[in-house]
Amino acid sequence: MPQSKLFEPITIGGSTLANRIVIAPMCQYSAEDGKMTDWHLMHLGMLAQSGAGILTIEATAVLPEGRISYADVGLWDDATEAAIDRVLKSVRAWSHMPIAIQLAHAGRKASTAKPWDGGGQIAPDHANGWQTVSASDLPFAASDNPPVALDKAGMAKVREAFAEAARRSVRLGIDAIQIHAAHGYLLHQFLSPLSNKRTDEYGGSLENRMRFPLEVFDAVKAAVPEGYPVTVRLSGTDWVDGDDWQEGGWDSDSTVAISVELEARGCHAIHVSSGGLDPRQKIPVGPNYQVPLARAVKQAVGIPVIAVGLITEAHQAEAIVSTGDADMIAVARTVLYDPRWPWHVAAELGASVTASPQYLRCQPSTLKALFKTA
Ligand SMILES: Cc1cc2nc3c(=O)[nH]c(=O)nc-3n(C[C@H](O)[C@H](O)[C@H](O)COP(=O)(O)O)c2cc1C
């Protein structure tokens, strides 16, 4: 069997990962006042035994009002930092898997119920609700309480909060930062002409709409040591630009443009997802549906590009990286459903993963070479 590309090491910034499988960030809606709980210890501990190249901590709010829901994880003060520290110390005692964190601000999509409680917006005058902010005062859904458009002082506060959370991430020994600029959250709200109607230097042209997200990126870079991996997650399109739209949304060309700009500023990888900005989106969901968006970025930059979205099969994942559509693949639901997915993929592709010695005896006798010991 030819050697698997998926299981070849890859370097992101100064960190070398054992393989090209990324565990995508996944909100758990199980924090208390922004603080990780024992659920996170269990959940991240489980994923840290998966054999993936890197594990990404869920969207972690840089300010309380930047949480999607009141049960989101945050990293905005010493208490939230200490809660992550407790979880990571336990996970790290038993796993060498590199761990990244996704730093986020939900903007106008904040102040919601947990998904299993309906996920709708909670009004500011209700328990667990608050006033949201955005690039402009346009709500996500017409029935939502409109956000307040950030003024310059508000933007400076957000920028500094990203930088401060980045400093805390480094102090926590987290291996990489991913800035969340996808899925219709605050930075994406600045990028898309559908949500950004500003008339100052942060709205209008593509250059102006990219300005604030790039300032946040620069602030994070300035807050971390030279070479420390800083990556960005983008939506490759809003999926709303059709003939019947008066004005197209954020699209693949814009994604390529910001990726080139991010690479020039020292970004170490681009993670290409899509959608989330506008309820009118029409997403052609299916296996590999976001891969063409990653491929477009990959053709324009030299840094690693990560593809994600309904990647569920070993040979599907292998084909994405071996044909050069992307350098890595990320999985979310796939690995929740099958937390040893990287083991099973390695077995199918004739490769090996690092496993903890406690689990070595489960290795099927036909797959003697599956495990490397930690
Ligand atoms: C439970 C759950 C929580 C998620 N939370 C986040 C998140 O915190 N940040 C983010 O960028 N995407 C989040 N996503 C999106 C995933 O990272 C991923 O992009 C998406 O699910 C597509 O990958 P998949 O088909 O492998 O699930 C979440 C997805 C799921 C299923």
The ligand as a Gaussian input file, in Angstrom:
#p B3LYP/6-31G(d) Opt

LIG

0 1
 C      -21.523000      20.372000      18.138000
 C      -20.856000      21.309000      17.187000
 C      -20.300000      22.489000      17.665000
 C      -19.626000      23.356000      16.809000
 N      -18.991000      24.456000      17.318000
 C      -18.175000      25.183000      16.526000
 C      -17.311000      26.162000      17.080000
 O      -17.209000      26.320000      18.293000
 N      -16.566000      26.884000      16.222000
 C      -16.590000      26.694000      14.864000
 O      -15.880000      27.382000      14.120000
 N      -17.369000      25.725000      14.330000
 C      -18.111000      24.958000      15.124000
 N      -18.833000      23.919000      14.599000
 C      -18.655000      23.588000      13.157000
 C      -17.588000      22.512000      13.007000
 O      -16.327000      22.965000      13.484000
 C      -17.438000      22.043000      11.553000
 O      -16.961000      23.121000      10.768000
 C      -18.738000      21.549000      10.954000
 O      -19.469000      20.751000      11.869000
 C      -18.486000      20.747000       9.671000
 O      -17.652000      19.635000       9.927000
 P      -18.269000      18.128000      10.100000
 O      -19.058000      17.854000       8.850000
 O      -17.059000      17.242000      10.266000
 O      -19.144000      18.159000      11.308000
 C      -19.550000      23.054000      15.425000
 C      -20.143000      21.893000      14.947000
 C      -20.772000      21.012000      15.801000
 C      -21.356000      19.746000      15.249000

